[in-house]
Amino acid sequence: MRLRKIKGAQDLLDKYEGIVVANPTNYKGKWNQVFGNDNPIHIEIGCGKGQFVFNMAKKYPNINFIAIEKYDSVLIRALEKFMDKEFDNVKLVLFDAFALVNLFDYEIDRLYLNFFDLW
């Protein structure tokens, strides 16, 4: 996928604070509080345009999904799938997965790594 910079991407991510989690390191060990329930938490590293997490969240409403993407312009494409819909079980996170240990504390039930970029 060719990465094209989207002007105002960070402003758009900030606007959807109910879906996009700002300062995700603040929630280490407390992700169930973010969702407001004790459902299992599944994460997808490198969510890209969000098609996988969108379909999983729709199919499994009793599982909480956290989609992580490194680039704001790519995360915008995932956000577009959720903007006009009611999903209580999805959060999007702009974060570099190399520092994933700073986000979670033994609270993840499943991890998905689809089509990852080795670079």
Helices and strands as residue ranges (DSSP letters): H 9-15, G 24-27, H 31-35, E 41-45, H 51-59, E 64-69, H 72-82, E 90-94, G 97-102, E 110-112
